[in-house]
Amino acid sequence: MLLCVNRLFQLNRSDSVLVATEERFARYNSRAMMLALLSRRFCAIAARRFRSAERKPLCYSWLWIGNKNLRAVMVVLLLCYGAFATTLVTLVSGNAIVFGADGKGVDAGVYDSHIASVGSRTFEKIAVLQNRIIVSTSGIGRILGIYDFNAWIESLPIAENTSVENAATVIKKKCAPIFTREWDFELRHGGAPALNLSGDKSLPIVSYYVGGNEFSGPMVYSVEIYVDWANNRLKAPSIKLLFPPAKGATKIKNTFIWPRGAKNGGMAQLMTAGSDIQRRYLKLYDREVGALIYDELLNVDALGNLAKILLTLEITTKPKLFSFPIKVCSVIPGQRPSCNVYDH
């Protein structure tokens, strides 16, 4: 008889680990049959516990089988961690602000000492708050049962007339407890602290970009959470004014960019002076790419085209990491943000 312990241990209080044991299963002719039975049992439990069309758990399984004196114990760990958002671009030129993101979210499971990708799906990385402020995210986008960027950002107490700075401050305040508890929980239970799929310790585990127009002009902030590796804990979220830049901080005057993509990806190559991609794209998109390279002004439509060009380039150069659809949102003074989605 197959004995299933109907308890899913929690990854920060989200059902994540199924431990199933079988005292004697000599009657089964193959390990595959036992795995199939376990998988079927887990799917039935998961279907009941995660009955949401928007939050279908996608998990990865690791299998150990040990035999001793005709006894066997099978343990299947299904670690439903969540989703990681991938690439973003933020642009400002004149009084126009544009946020862009590709559409890929990577489902990942925490296993032993690392995070493993176990699949992907479309993931929404840009939200519009109060019809005037744009917010995008990269890094951890979902922790199953704990945090989902889209639902979370819409739940924040952002007043209709709030400033961009206040919106960024609320995000900073509200995100800290979520990721601190998750980090501490994983450490207490022997899991791998959540990083990013690249394993790059210099990157934040989560980033938010917050932008909108004020009376004084465009404002863009970043909110990020980094790891203090010396003490193995999370640092407090940091908030930074990206635009307007501090006096003397940059020589750029017209078109500003904050890319978040792959190391040596398409955007990085485009910004490398004299690179093959830069020369080719200057010929293909003289107006948009030329303005970025030579620091010229772009109107909001051209700036949106530039965001699409950059994200398409990133997808083309790193198709395993990034994918369509692309979403581009823009805002100018006196108008509500507008968003467009591109499938190719």
C-alpha positions as CSV (number, residue, x, y, z in Angstrom):
1,M,0.0,0.0,0.0
2,L,1.3,3.4,-0.9
3,L,1.5,5.7,2.1
4,C,1.5,9.4,1.4
5,V,2.1,11.8,4.1
6,N,-0.4,14.5,3.2
7,R,1.7,17.4,4.3
8,L,3.4,20.0,2.1
9,F,6.2,21.6,4.1
10,Q,6.2,25.3,3.5
11,L,8.7,27.4,1.7
12,N,7.9,30.6,3.6
13,R,4.5,29.2,4.4
14,S,3.7,28.2,0.8
15,D,3.1,24.5,0.2
16,S,6.3,23.2,-1.4
17,V,7.5,19.8,-0.3
18,L,5.8,16.5,-0.6
19,V,7.4,13.6,1.3
20,A,6.0,10.2,0.5
21,T,7.1,6.9,1.9
22,E,6.4,3.3,1.0
23,E,7.2,0.5,3.5
24,R,7.2,-2.3,0.9
25,F,6.7,-1.8,-2.8
26,A,8.2,-5.0,-4.1
27,R,4.8,-5.6,-5.8
28,Y,5.6,-2.8,-8.2
29,N,7.6,-3.9,-11.2
30,S,9.4,-0.6,-11.8
31,R,10.5,2.6,-10.2
32,A,8.7,4.4,-13.0
33,M,5.3,3.1,-11.8
34,M,6.0,4.3,-8.3
35,L,7.1,7.8,-9.6
36,A,3.9,7.9,-11.7
37,L,1.8,7.1,-8.7
38,L,3.5,9.8,-6.6
39,S,3.3,12.4,-9.3
40,R,-0.4,11.6,-9.7
41,R,-1.0,11.9,-6.0
42,F,0.9,15.2,-5.8
43,C,-1.0,16.7,-8.7
44,A,-4.2,15.9,-7.0
45,I,-3.1,17.6,-3.8
46,A,-1.7,20.6,-5.7
47,A,-4.9,21.0,-7.7
48,R,-6.9,21.3,-4.5
49,R,-4.4,23.5,-2.7
50,F,-3.6,25.8,-5.6
51,R,-7.0,26.2,-7.2
52,S,-6.3,29.4,-9.1
53,A,-6.1,29.8,-12.9
54,E,-3.6,32.6,-12.4
55,R,-1.3,30.7,-10.0
56,K,-0.8,27.3,-11.3
57,P,2.2,25.8,-9.6
58,L,5.0,24.7,-11.9
59,C,7.4,22.6,-9.8
60,Y,10.5,20.5,-10.3
61,S,11.1,17.2,-8.7
62,W,14.2,15.5,-7.5
63,L,14.1,11.7,-6.8
64,W,16.0,9.5,-4.4
65,I,15.5,5.8,-4.1
66,G,17.2,3.6,-1.5
67,N,16.8,-0.1,-0.9
68,K,17.8,-2.0,2.2
69,N,16.6,-5.4,3.2
70,L,13.8,-5.4,0.7
71,R,12.7,-2.0,2.1
72,A,12.6,1.1,0.1
73,V,12.0,4.7,0.8
74,M,11.2,7.2,-2.0
75,V,11.4,10.9,-1.4
76,V,10.2,13.4,-3.9
77,L,10.8,17.1,-3.2
78,L,8.7,19.4,-5.3
79,L,9.9,22.9,-4.6
80,C,7.5,25.4,-5.9
81,Y,9.4,28.6,-5.5
82,G,8.1,31.1,-8.0
83,A,8.9,33.1,-11.0
84,F,11.8,35.4,-12.0
85,A,11.3,38.4,-14.2
86,T,14.1,38.8,-16.8
87,T,14.9,41.9,-18.9
88,L,13.8,45.6,-18.7
89,V,14.7,48.9,-20.2
90,T,13.9,52.4,-18.9
91,L,14.3,55.5,-21.0
92,V,13.9,59.2,-20.6
93,S,14.2,61.9,-23.3
94,G,12.9,65.4,-23.0
95,N,9.6,65.1,-21.1
96,A,8.9,61.5,-22.2
97,I,9.3,58.5,-20.1
98,V,9.3,54.9,-21.5
99,F,9.4,51.6,-19.7
100,G,9.8,48.4,-21.6
101,A,10.0,44.7,-20.7
102,D,10.1,41.3,-22.5
103,G,7.4,38.8,-21.6
104,K,9.3,35.9,-20.2
105,G,9.1,34.8,-16.6
106,V,11.3,31.9,-15.5
107,D,9.8,29.4,-13.0
108,A,12.4,28.2,-10.6
109,G,12.8,25.8,-7.7
110,V,15.1,26.1,-4.7
111,Y,17.1,22.9,-4.4
112,D,20.0,22.2,-2.0
113,S,22.4,25.1,-2.6
114,H,21.1,26.7,-5.8
115,I,18.1,27.9,-7.8
116,A,17.2,25.8,-10.8
117,S,15.1,26.9,-13.7
118,V,12.2,24.4,-14.3
119,G,10.2,26.1,-17.0
120,S,8.9,29.4,-18.2
121,R,5.7,31.3,-18.9
122,T,4.5,34.8,-19.8
123,F,5.0,37.2,-16.9
124,E,3.7,40.8,-16.6
125,K,6.5,43.0,-15.4
126,I,5.0,46.5,-15.9
127,A,2.1,48.1,-14.0
128,V,0.4,51.5,-14.1
129,L,-0.6,53.0,-10.8
130,Q,-3.4,55.6,-10.5
131,N,-3.2,56.2,-14.3
132,R,0.0,58.2,-14.0
133,I,2.9,56.3,-12.5
134,I,4.6,53.4,-14.2
135,V,6.3,50.6,-12.2
136,S,8.4,47.8,-13.6
137,T,10.3,44.9,-11.9
138,S,13.1,42.5,-12.4
139,G,14.4,39.7,-10.2
140,I,12.0,37.7,-8.1
141,G,8.5,38.3,-9.5
142,R,6.5,35.7,-7.7
143,I,6.9,33.5,-4.6
144,L,4.1,31.0,-4.7
145,G,1.4,31.8,-2.1
146,I,3.4,34.8,-0.7
147,Y,4.1,37.4,-3.4
148,D,3.0,38.1,-6.9
149,F,4.2,41.4,-8.4
150,N,1.0,42.2,-10.3
151,A,-1.4,41.6,-7.4
152,W,1.0,43.1,-4.8
153,I,1.7,46.3,-6.7
154,E,-2.0,46.9,-7.2
155,S,-2.7,46.4,-3.5
156,L,-0.3,49.1,-2.3
157,P,-1.8,52.2,-0.7
158,I,-0.9,54.6,-3.5
159,A,-3.1,57.7,-3.4
160,E,-4.4,59.2,-6.6
161,N,-2.4,62.4,-6.3
162,T,0.7,60.9,-4.8
163,S,4.2,61.9,-6.1
164,V,6.5,59.5,-7.8
165,E,8.9,59.8,-4.8
166,N,6.1,58.8,-2.4
167,A,5.1,55.8,-4.6
168,A,8.7,54.7,-4.6
169,T,8.9,55.1,-0.8
170,V,5.8,53.0,-0.3
171,I,7.2,50.2,-2.5
172,K,10.4,50.4,-0.5
173,K,8.6,50.1,2.8
174,K,6.2,47.3,1.7
175,C,8.7,45.1,-0.1
176,A,11.2,44.8,2.8
177,P,9.2,42.5,5.1
178,I,8.3,40.1,2.3
179,F,11.8,39.4,1.1
180,T,13.4,39.5,4.6
181,R,11.0,36.9,5.9
182,E,11.5,34.7,2.8
183,W,15.3,34.9,3.2
184,D,15.2,34.1,6.9
185,F,12.8,31.2,6.3
186,E,15.1,29.6,3.7
187,L,18.1,30.0,5.9
188,R,16.3,28.4,8.9
189,H,15.2,25.5,6.8
190,G,18.4,24.8,5.0
191,G,17.3,26.1,1.6
192,A,19.3,28.3,-0.8
193,P,18.7,32.0,-0.3
194,A,16.9,33.4,-3.3
195,L,19.3,35.0,-5.7
196,N,18.9,35.2,-9.5
197,L,19.2,32.6,-12.2
198,S,22.6,33.9,-13.3
199,G,24.1,33.4,-9.8
200,D,25.6,36.9,-10.0
201,K,26.0,38.0,-6.4
202,S,26.5,41.6,-7.4
203,L,22.9,41.9,-8.7
204,P,19.9,42.8,-6.4
205,I,17.5,40.0,-5.8
206,V,14.6,42.3,-6.8
207,S,14.5,45.7,-8.5
208,Y,11.7,48.2,-9.1
209,Y,11.7,51.2,-11.4
210,V,9.2,53.9,-10.7
211,G,8.5,56.7,-13.1
212,G,6.1,59.5,-13.9
213,N,5.8,63.2,-14.6
214,E,5.7,65.9,-11.9
215,F,5.3,69.7,-12.3
216,S,9.1,69.9,-12.4
217,G,9.3,67.3,-15.2
218,P,10.1,63.5,-15.5
219,M,11.0,61.7,-12.3
220,V,12.4,58.1,-12.2
221,Y,13.4,56.2,-9.1
222,S,14.8,52.7,-8.4
223,V,14.1,50.5,-5.4
224,E,16.4,47.5,-5.0
225,I,17.3,44.9,-2.4
226,Y,20.8,43.6,-2.2
227,V,22.5,40.8,-0.2
228,D,25.1,41.5,2.5
229,W,27.1,38.4,1.8
230,A,29.6,39.1,4.6
231,N,26.8,38.6,7.2
232,N,24.5,36.4,5.0
233,R,21.5,38.6,5.3
234,L,19.5,41.0,3.2
235,K,20.3,44.7,3.2
236,A,17.5,47.2,3.7
237,P,15.9,48.2,0.4
238,S,17.7,51.2,-1.2
239,I,15.9,54.0,-3.0
240,K,17.7,56.1,-5.6
241,L,16.8,59.0,-7.8
242,L,17.8,58.1,-11.4
243,F,16.2,61.1,-13.1
244,P,16.9,63.9,-13.1
245,P,20.5,63.0,-12.4
246,A,22.5,64.8,-9.8
247,K,24.4,67.8,-11.1
248,G,27.7,66.7,-12.6
249,A,26.8,63.0,-12.4
250,T,26.7,62.4,-16.1
251,K,27.6,64.1,-19.4
252,I,24.4,62.9,-21.0
253,K,21.9,65.7,-21.6
254,N,19.1,64.3,-23.8
255,T,18.4,60.6,-23.9
256,F,19.0,58.5,-20.8
257,I,18.9,54.7,-20.5
258,W,18.8,52.2,-17.6
259,P,19.0,48.7,-19.1
260,R,18.6,45.5,-17.2
261,G,19.6,42.6,-19.5
262,A,22.1,39.8,-19.9
263,K,25.8,40.2,-19.5
264,N,27.2,40.8,-23.0
265,G,23.6,40.7,-24.3
266,G,22.2,42.7,-27.2
267,M,21.8,46.0,-25.3
268,A,25.3,45.8,-23.8
269,Q,26.8,45.2,-27.3
270,L,24.8,48.0,-28.8
271,M,26.2,50.4,-26.2
272,T,29.8,49.2,-27.0
273,A,31.5,51.7,-29.2
274,G,32.5,50.3,-32.6
275,S,30.8,46.9,-32.1
276,D,29.3,45.1,-35.0
277,I,25.8,45.3,-33.6
278,Q,26.2,49.1,-33.0
279,R,27.3,49.7,-36.6
280,R,24.5,47.5,-38.0
281,Y,21.8,49.0,-35.9
282,L,22.8,52.5,-36.6
283,K,22.2,51.7,-40.3
284,L,18.9,50.0,-39.6
285,Y,17.5,52.5,-37.1
286,D,19.4,55.7,-37.6
287,R,16.9,58.0,-35.9
288,E,16.3,55.9,-32.7
289,V,19.7,54.3,-32.2
290,G,21.5,57.3,-33.4
291,A,19.8,59.5,-30.7
292,L,20.8,57.0,-28.0
293,I,24.4,56.7,-29.2
294,Y,25.0,60.4,-29.9
295,D,22.7,61.8,-27.1
296,E,20.0,63.4,-29.2
297,L,16.4,64.2,-28.2
298,L,13.5,61.8,-29.1
299,N,9.8,62.4,-28.9
300,V,7.7,59.9,-27.1
301,D,6.8,57.8,-30.1
302,A,10.4,57.4,-31.2
303,L,11.4,56.7,-27.7
304,G,8.9,53.9,-27.6
305,N,10.3,52.5,-30.8
306,L,13.7,52.6,-29.3
307,A,12.5,50.5,-26.3
308,K,11.0,47.9,-28.7
309,I,14.2,47.9,-30.8
310,L,16.4,47.3,-27.7
311,L,14.2,44.5,-26.3
312,T,13.9,42.8,-29.6
313,L,17.7,42.9,-29.9
314,E,18.1,41.4,-26.4
315,I,15.6,38.6,-27.4
316,T,17.4,38.0,-30.7
317,T,20.9,37.7,-29.1
318,K,19.7,35.7,-26.0
319,P,16.6,33.7,-27.2
320,K,16.9,31.2,-24.3
321,L,16.7,33.9,-21.7
322,F,14.2,36.4,-23.2
323,S,11.1,36.2,-25.3
324,F,8.1,37.9,-26.7
325,P,5.6,39.5,-26.1
326,I,7.2,42.9,-25.5
327,K,5.3,45.5,-23.5
328,V,6.2,49.2,-23.8
329,C,4.5,51.8,-21.6
330,S,5.1,55.6,-22.1
331,V,3.9,58.8,-20.4
332,I,4.2,62.5,-21.1
333,P,3.0,65.5,-19.1
334,G,-0.8,66.0,-19.1
335,Q,-1.6,62.5,-20.5
336,R,-2.2,59.1,-19.0
337,P,0.3,56.4,-19.6
338,S,-0.3,54.3,-22.7
339,C,0.9,50.7,-23.2
340,N,1.5,48.6,-26.3
341,V,2.2,44.9,-26.6
342,Y,4.2,43.5,-29.5
343,D,4.2,39.8,-30.3
344,H,7.2,40.0,-32.7
